[in-house]
Amino acid sequence: MPNIKPVSDLRNYTEVLKEVSPNNPVYLTKNGHGEYAIVKVDDLDRLHATVKLMAQLAEGEKSGREDGWLSADEVEAALGI
């Protein structure tokens, strides 16, 4: 279940930070609407790596569609396997 709190709870930020754990962010609302999320740095790093990987996969798929796909033999030859 998501941990949702009003941003005013940050007056006692130490208690809010105690509730943040890996894969369990605390979401903060402002005027009743989602506005912020507090996450562990490791989770943020993992998210950035995932976004970068997804962008590279999309680029590779676009290249394959536009320029043609390589066969398994061509990939092995290019990698020297």
DRENPA-3360 file (N, C-alpha, C; in nm, 2 decimals, always signed):
BEGIN
1 = MPNIKPVS = +0.08/-0.12/+0.00/+0.00/+0.00/+0.00/+0.09/+0.12/+0.00 ~ +0.06/+0.22/-0.09/+0.15/+0.34/-0.09/+0.14/+0.42/+0.04 ~ +0.26/+0.48/+0.07/+0.27/+0.56/+0.19/+0.25/+0.70/+0.14 ~ +0.13/+0.76/+0.17/+0.10/+0.90/+0.12/+0.08/+0.99/+0.24 ~ +0.14/+1.10/+0.23/+0.14/+1.20/+0.34/+0.12/+1.34/+0.29 ~ +0.06/+1.43/+0.36/+0.06/+1.57/+0.32/+0.20/+1.63/+0.34 ~ +0.24/+1.72/+0.25/+0.37/+1.78/+0.26/+0.40/+1.85/+0.39 ~ +0.29/+1.89/+0.46/+0.30/+1.95/+0.59/+0.36/+1.86/+0.69;
9 = DLRNYTEV = +0.36/+1.73/+0.67/+0.42/+1.63/+0.76/+0.57/+1.65/+0.76 ~ +0.63/+1.72/+0.67/+0.77/+1.74/+0.66/+0.82/+1.83/+0.78 ~ +0.73/+1.89/+0.85/+0.77/+1.97/+0.97/+0.84/+1.88/+1.06 ~ +0.80/+1.75/+1.06/+0.87/+1.65/+1.14/+0.94/+1.55/+1.04 ~ +1.03/+1.60/+0.97/+1.09/+1.53/+0.86/+1.16/+1.40/+0.90 ~ +1.22/+1.40/+1.02/+1.29/+1.28/+1.07/+1.19/+1.16/+1.07 ~ +1.07/+1.18/+1.12/+0.97/+1.07/+1.12/+0.94/+1.03/+0.98 ~ +0.92/+1.12/+0.89/+0.89/+1.09/+0.75/+1.00/+1.01/+0.69;
17 = LKEVSPNN = +1.12/+1.05/+0.71/+1.24/+0.98/+0.65/+1.25/+0.84/+0.71 ~ +1.21/+0.81/+0.83/+1.22/+0.68/+0.89/+1.13/+0.58/+0.81 ~ +1.03/+0.63/+0.75/+0.93/+0.55/+0.67/+0.97/+0.52/+0.53 ~ +1.08/+0.58/+0.48/+1.13/+0.55/+0.35/+1.22/+0.43/+0.36 ~ +1.20/+0.34/+0.27/+1.28/+0.22/+0.27/+1.30/+0.17/+0.12 ~ +1.39/+0.08/+0.10/+1.41/+0.04/-0.04/+1.27/-0.01/-0.10 ~ +1.25/+0.03/-0.22/+1.12/+0.00/-0.29/+1.00/+0.04/-0.22 ~ +1.01/+0.14/-0.13/+0.89/+0.18/-0.06/+0.91/+0.34/-0.03;
25 = PVYLTKNG = +0.88/+0.41/-0.14/+0.89/+0.56/-0.13/+0.77/+0.62/-0.04 ~ +0.79/+0.74/+0.00/+0.69/+0.81/+0.07/+0.64/+0.92/-0.03 ~ +0.52/+0.92/-0.06/+0.46/+1.02/-0.16/+0.40/+1.14/-0.08 ~ +0.43/+1.26/-0.12/+0.38/+1.38/-0.05/+0.28/+1.45/-0.14 ~ +0.17/+1.49/-0.08/+0.07/+1.56/-0.15/+0.07/+1.71/-0.11 ~ +0.03/+1.79/-0.20/+0.02/+1.94/-0.18/-0.12/+1.98/-0.23 ~ -0.20/+2.03/-0.14/-0.34/+2.07/-0.17/-0.41/+1.95/-0.22 ~ -0.38/+1.83/-0.16/-0.46/+1.71/-0.19/-0.42/+1.64/-0.32;
33 = HGEYAIVK = -0.31/+1.69/-0.39/-0.27/+1.62/-0.51/-0.12/+1.58/-0.50 ~ -0.09/+1.47/-0.56/+0.05/+1.42/-0.56/+0.14/+1.52/-0.61 ~ +0.25/+1.54/-0.54/+0.35/+1.64/-0.58/+0.49/+1.60/-0.58 ~ +0.53/+1.52/-0.48/+0.66/+1.48/-0.46/+0.67/+1.33/-0.41 ~ +0.79/+1.27/-0.43/+0.82/+1.14/-0.38/+0.96/+1.14/-0.31 ~ +0.97/+1.08/-0.20/+1.10/+1.07/-0.13/+1.14/+0.92/-0.15 ~ +1.25/+0.90/-0.21/+1.30/+0.76/-0.24/+1.44/+0.75/-0.19 ~ +1.48/+0.63/-0.17/+1.62/+0.60/-0.14/+1.71/+0.63/-0.26;
41 = VDDLDRLH = +1.83/+0.67/-0.24/+1.92/+0.70/-0.35/+1.94/+0.57/-0.44 ~ +1.96/+0.46/-0.38/+1.97/+0.34/-0.46/+1.86/+0.31/-0.55 ~ +1.73/+0.34/-0.51/+1.62/+0.32/-0.59/+1.62/+0.42/-0.71 ~ +1.66/+0.55/-0.68/+1.67/+0.65/-0.78/+1.77/+0.61/-0.89 ~ +1.89/+0.56/-0.84/+1.99/+0.52/-0.93/+1.94/+0.40/-1.02 ~ +1.87/+0.31/-0.96/+1.82/+0.20/-1.04/+1.72/+0.25/-1.14 ~ +1.64/+0.34/-1.10/+1.54/+0.40/-1.20/+1.61/+0.47/-1.31 ~ +1.71/+0.55/-1.28/+1.79/+0.61/-1.39/+1.85/+0.51/-1.49;
49 = ATVKLMAQ = +1.91/+0.40/-1.43/+1.97/+0.30/-1.51/+1.86/+0.23/-1.60 ~ +1.74/+0.21/-1.55/+1.63/+0.15/-1.62/+1.59/+0.24/-1.74 ~ +1.58/+0.36/-1.71/+1.54/+0.46/-1.82/+1.64/+0.46/-1.93 ~ +1.77/+0.46/-1.89/+1.88/+0.47/-1.99/+1.88/+0.34/-2.07 ~ +1.86/+0.22/-2.01/+1.85/+0.10/-2.08/+1.74/+0.09/-2.18 ~ +1.62/+0.14/-2.13/+1.50/+0.14/-2.22/+1.52/+0.23/-2.34 ~ +1.59/+0.34/-2.32/+1.62/+0.43/-2.43/+1.71/+0.37/-2.53 ~ +1.81/+0.30/-2.48/+1.91/+0.23/-2.57/+1.84/+0.11/-2.64;
57 = LAEGEKSG = +1.75/+0.04/-2.58/+1.68/-0.07/-2.65/+1.59/-0.01/-2.76 ~ +1.52/+0.10/-2.73/+1.44/+0.17/-2.83/+1.52/+0.21/-2.95 ~ +1.64/+0.27/-2.92/+1.73/+0.31/-3.03/+1.77/+0.19/-3.11 ~ +1.80/+0.08/-3.05/+1.84/-0.04/-3.12/+1.73/-0.10/-3.20 ~ +1.61/-0.10/-3.15/+1.49/-0.14/-3.22/+1.47/-0.06/-3.35 ~ +1.48/+0.08/-3.33/+1.46/+0.17/-3.44/+1.56/+0.14/-3.55 ~ +1.69/+0.12/-3.51/+1.79/+0.10/-3.60/+1.77/-0.03/-3.68 ~ +1.72/-0.13/-3.61/+1.69/-0.26/-3.67/+1.58/-0.25/-3.77;
65 = REDGWLSA = +1.48/-0.17/-3.74/+1.37/-0.15/-3.83/+1.41/-0.07/-3.96 ~ +1.49/+0.03/-3.93/+1.53/+0.12/-4.04/+1.64/+0.06/-4.13 ~ +1.74/+0.00/-4.06/+1.86/-0.04/-4.13/+1.87/-0.20/-4.15 ~ +1.77/-0.27/-4.10/+1.77/-0.41/-4.11/+1.84/-0.48/-3.99 ~ +1.79/-0.60/-3.96/+1.84/-0.68/-3.84/+1.96/-0.76/-3.88 ~ +2.04/-0.79/-3.78/+2.15/-0.88/-3.80/+2.11/-1.02/-3.77 ~ +2.17/-1.12/-3.84/+2.14/-1.26/-3.80/+2.23/-1.29/-3.68 ~ +2.20/-1.40/-3.62/+2.28/-1.45/-3.51/+2.42/-1.47/-3.55;
73 = DEVEAALG = +2.44/-1.53/-3.67/+2.58/-1.55/-3.72/+2.65/-1.42/-3.74 ~ +2.59/-1.32/-3.79/+2.65/-1.19/-3.81/+2.69/-1.13/-3.67 ~ +2.61/-1.14/-3.57/+2.64/-1.09/-3.44/+2.76/-1.17/-3.38 ~ +2.76/-1.30/-3.39/+2.87/-1.38/-3.34/+3.00/-1.34/-3.41 ~ +2.99/-1.32/-3.54/+3.11/-1.28/-3.61/+3.16/-1.14/-3.57 ~ +3.07/-1.05/-3.55/+3.11/-0.91/-3.50/+3.17/-0.92/-3.36 ~ +3.12/-1.01/-3.28/+3.17/-1.02/-3.14/+3.29/-1.11/-3.13 ~ +3.33/-1.18/-3.24/+3.44/-1.27/-3.24/+3.41/-1.40/-3.16;
81 = I = +3.29/-1.44/-3.16/+3.25/-1.56/-3.09/+3.26/-1.69/-3.18;
% end
